[in-house]
Amino acid sequence: MRGGIRIGSIYGISLYIDPSWFLILSILAVLLGNAYAKLSPSFSLGYGAITAILFFLSIALNKVAHGLMAKARGVEINSINIQFMGAANNVERESQDPFSVFSIAISGPLTSLFLSAIGFTTTWLIAGDAILSSNPKVIEALPSSIGTMRTIWTIIALYFAQINLFIGVFSLIPALPFEGGHILKAAIWKLTGDRFAGIRWAARSGQFFGILIMVLGGLILLNNFGGLFLIVLGWFMFGSAGGYLYLNNLQQALLDLNAEAAMTRDFRLVDADISLRDFADKFLLMEDKDANPIYVASANGRDRGLVSAEQIRHIDSHEWPSKSLQALIKPFDEIDTVELKDQISKIVSLLEQKQLRYVIVRSPVGSVAGVIDRGDIIKALDSKLLWRIPSEYIKQIKADGKFPPNFRLVEICEQLTQNNQ
């Protein structure tokens, strides 16, 4: 969630900026510098940079207000990553009700509109009533009436006001990642009672508006270089909305899928009363060198426990014919198991917290219904979400005993667990 450069903290919330800002501010400085070329040819780029930095501060203050309101509503925020398109808040727990989502979302636009009012007021204080005139000749005559420097700072203040007005109004577009998208999410959540439905609608809306803005930017680019900005904006918007949709679908799948849907019968049932010699000859010696099978001991029609096959090394081989497999059995009440209806999110957390290679799934009568490892979970999600993951990759996950870091399953399941507490 971070992936940025730390620039400080506020009320215990660490602030990060996305590295893409360096490129964005450079482009904005060049584009905005043209407005100062006639007034200050030698320092027009510098004034463009100042205006670009004010643009960044406008975004930053919007998102800081967003984070502070979230904290006020009981949402624990660890960090804010100020991105060009929104800000990724690293949260401990998401909002638990639609009103909190609405309150947090509306705080950003209100902050921008307040900053816009400050900008327009500052513009009026510097330039007076002349700035209110719609006659372009009056504006062009400002340098001769109030001086060049005051005119420059008037333009800067006016840009600041217009930027924040744009952000305040534009962010209310009902599409993720904008605050208007979160407001739409809250409204649909309130109407349907389904948080996931709210996110789906808002994310799809974000993708639609992203495409629309890119098309509009392309049309403008035919006559004006400024259309490039809209293309970049639409591209960021489409990608960010897609991220929300991916996360939403993954969260819902982790809650919808249970152990029964993901488990396999990839274990061997052995008689608990056979000797260790028979167990070694009929099972251990017959396995492939790199195999790591799971053995479940059964006696009198009941599953007794998990066989700790590696413990046979600590028993003298001369005792193997006289000792039964009971010596290697670990009862189920001494190991971590899950039930058929347990959610996959719970199993992911269990595997990671206990650093288990796999977990046993037990039926209502206490027998072993199946086993689940990390590869089985990825395969179940692949089937549910149509990821089309190659079988070789799933086999590699099974062998490595680790979730792919780019899937972010552990982090997402931890948040789901905290949200349901």
Secondary structure, DSSP 8 states (H G I E B T S, - for coil): ---SEEEEEETTEEEEE-THHHHHHHHHHHHHHGGGTTT-TTTHHHHHHHHHHHHHHHHHHHHHHHHHHHHHTT--EEEEEE-SSSEEEEESS--SSHHHHHHHHHHHHHHHHHHHHHHHHHHHHHHGGGGG---HHHHHTHHHHH-HHHHHHHHHHHHHHHHHHHHHHHTTSSSTTSHHHHHHHHHHHHHHS-HHHHHHHHHHHHHHHHHHHHHHHHHHHTT-TTHHHHHHHHHHHHHHHHHHHHHHHHHHHHHH-BHHHH-B--SEEEETTSBHHHHHHHTGGGS-TT----EEEEETTEEEEEE-GGGGGGS-GGGTTTSBGGGGEEEGGGS-EEETT-BHHHHHHHHHHTT-SEEEEE-TTSSEEEEEEHHHHHHHHHHHHT----HHHHHHHHHHT---GGG-HHHHHHHHHHHT-
